Amino acid sequence: MLLSKLVGEHFKEKPAEAISTSHIFLLRGGYVRQVSNGIFTMLLPAVKIKANIERILREEMNKIDGQEVIFPVVLPADLWQESGRFENVGSELLRMKDRTGKDLVLGMTHEEAAVHLARGDVKSYSQYPFMIYQIQTKFRDEARSRGGLIRVREFTMKDGYSFHTNEEDLTEYYNKCLEAYNAIYRRAGIPEVVCVEADTGMMGGNVSHEFMLLTDIGEDTVIVCDSCDYRSNLEVAISEVTNLTTTVREINEIHTPNVSTISDVANFCNTTEDNTLKTAVYSIENSNKILVIFLRGDLQVNEAKVQKIVKAKITPFTEYGKSNLKFGFIGPKDLETENLIVLYDKSIENETNLICGANKVDYHLEGLNISRDLQIEQFHDVAQVKEGSSCKHCAGKLQFKRGIEVGNIFKLGTKYTETMNMTYIDADGKSQTPTMGCYGIGVGRLLASVIEARHDQYGPIWPISIAPWQVHICVLKSKTQDLLSIGLDIYNKLQHEVILDDRQLTPGVQFADADLLGVPIRIVIGDKNLKNGQVEIVTRDKKIKKLVDLDKVIEETDKLVEELYAEYK
């Protein structure tokens, strides 16, 4: 590729609309151009990187017996109605009608399409297990696209779907895929990606893991133990519950006029928030019952955990006039529970001296002893982990980190195969329902994440395994020699992906553009070194910089390419 022919202007200044490092360099370096909110055109450098990432994805999926397929982008709504997601998924799913009035959707994930294919073509237990995967365009109508390719509406994803006859076989394959993902991130140049426990969300199932690149630009919170290898998404993180109150007192009603918030109660009673009991009230989707949650006053409700327990979406309750609850003064003692669902968090299980609402306006109770004053059959873990809490596995301290999710895997179980009536005939001739796993990686997000992890102030530093070109030749401007012919001779002899800067511009402009393109190996041809029959070879990360005789440049470049590739095997 000659740089003079490359479409895509390079910019010296930071684009005003870009905030994340990757977004800045993708725009400045001529990798992408925004068409609409969350929708981008990819130019040649990004297309080549994307193709290299997809090659790695295919190789690793094929190693674990994945079979590549291509599902439609546009799907009939009746498949999503079979699974129940046509109604349950919100506005992220783009719904439309064709000219006959038939409902269609733009696929943002393809579980339904995978089951539709598999149930028609796989009938016998002898064909199990199997995994089908695709690398396909998807559309998710994100409410808050951000960060360039970090969060978009149209995107390319590798998504795979495995089918099994039993849970043990699913677990075995799930672990194989987990290791394959670790290999993908290592080969793509970001081996520091960590695997964390995660919430299954709208995908369903009961086990999920996310792969996170820890970075300040990340929008997800990752919980990391400072002493062991415990890693978790905030939505499912757990910690050791510590009993804070040890004093036992008689329960007593106190007058607390206009004192209705946890902070106000703590101040009024001259205590700290962890000595109070907090009440959170929610509406439950498709239910007339009100959900009331009690937890320690210094903690917050983890809504993802609650939704798993009630098996429905929850939202903060706001229709105060439709309830007899004394908001600001709700407490568990003598609470009228008709038309309520009540959950108690484990944080209060052994507390002996809490301050709580008295279910009476302007009154609270002090001295609440949970085991003495209440009859609670079950406590749940519904609180959000606090930074600095003790790890449940080793008693280390839990730290909060920011991360970009660069992949996820799910044990879906029979969520889709059961609702969509997929069966197979077992060895005894009986009809059985298979169990599923699914495995996703966003290609564009992975591309952007590599920039977040591998860059300097001048541009990306692409790992050679995914770089758009392996070698970048800079032919410096000369008034005394035909340096371009020398550069073209090297260009034609190298058996690698090479880009040559033939524009005869100043070294400063050439080097700035070379930094933005981030090619791992740079060959600089200039008057000064050619006087001694040499050219300069330098790596983008500046770790290697040396002068090489002109007749050795092909040999030395080949050797360096091989050495750099060895780092990503």
Secondary structure as GFF3:
##gff-version 3
##sequence-region A 1 569
A	DSSP	three_ten_helix	3	5	.	.	.	ID=ss1
A	DSSP	alpha_helix	21	28	.	.	.	ID=ss2
A	DSSP	beta_strand	32	36	.	.	.	ID=ss3
A	DSSP	beta_strand	39	42	.	.	.	ID=ss4
A	DSSP	alpha_helix	44	63	.	.	.	ID=ss5
A	DSSP	beta_strand	66	68	.	.	.	ID=ss6
A	DSSP	beta_strand	74	76	.	.	.	ID=ss7
A	DSSP	alpha_helix	77	83	.	.	.	ID=ss8
A	DSSP	alpha_helix	85	88	.	.	.	ID=ss9
A	DSSP	beta_strand	95	97	.	.	.	ID=ss10
A	DSSP	beta_strand	103	106	.	.	.	ID=ss11
A	DSSP	alpha_helix	111	121	.	.	.	ID=ss12
A	DSSP	three_ten_helix	125	127	.	.	.	ID=ss13
A	DSSP	beta_strand	130	139	.	.	.	ID=ss14
A	DSSP	beta_strand	154	164	.	.	.	ID=ss15
A	DSSP	alpha_helix	167	188	.	.	.	ID=ss16
A	DSSP	beta_strand	194	197	.	.	.	ID=ss17
A	DSSP	three_ten_helix	201	203	.	.	.	ID=ss18
A	DSSP	beta_strand	207	214	.	.	.	ID=ss19
A	DSSP	beta_strand	220	225	.	.	.	ID=ss20
A	DSSP	beta_strand	231	233	.	.	.	ID=ss21
A	DSSP	beta_strand	252	255	.	.	.	ID=ss22
A	DSSP	alpha_helix	262	268	.	.	.	ID=ss23
A	DSSP	three_ten_helix	273	275	.	.	.	ID=ss24
A	DSSP	beta_strand	277	284	.	.	.	ID=ss25
A	DSSP	beta_strand	290	296	.	.	.	ID=ss26
A	DSSP	alpha_helix	303	310	.	.	.	ID=ss27
A	DSSP	beta_strand	314	316	.	.	.	ID=ss28
A	DSSP	three_ten_helix	320	322	.	.	.	ID=ss29
A	DSSP	beta_strand	340	344	.	.	.	ID=ss30
A	DSSP	three_ten_helix	346	348	.	.	.	ID=ss31
A	DSSP	beta_strand	354	357	.	.	.	ID=ss32
A	DSSP	beta_strand	363	368	.	.	.	ID=ss33
A	DSSP	alpha_helix	370	373	.	.	.	ID=ss34
A	DSSP	beta_strand	398	413	.	.	.	ID=ss35
A	DSSP	alpha_helix	415	419	.	.	.	ID=ss36
A	DSSP	beta_strand	424	425	.	.	.	ID=ss37
A	DSSP	beta_strand	431	432	.	.	.	ID=ss38
A	DSSP	beta_strand	435	442	.	.	.	ID=ss39
A	DSSP	alpha_helix	443	453	.	.	.	ID=ss40
A	DSSP	beta_strand	455	456	.	.	.	ID=ss41
A	DSSP	beta_strand	459	460	.	.	.	ID=ss42
A	DSSP	beta_strand	471	475	.	.	.	ID=ss43
A	DSSP	alpha_helix	483	493	.	.	.	ID=ss44
A	DSSP	beta_strand	498	501	.	.	.	ID=ss45
A	DSSP	alpha_helix	507	517	.	.	.	ID=ss46
A	DSSP	beta_strand	521	525	.	.	.	ID=ss47
A	DSSP	alpha_helix	527	530	.	.	.	ID=ss48
A	DSSP	beta_strand	534	539	.	.	.	ID=ss49
A	DSSP	beta_strand	545	549	.	.	.	ID=ss50
A	DSSP	three_ten_helix	550	552	.	.	.	ID=ss51
A	DSSP	alpha_helix	553	566	.	.	.	ID=ss52
###
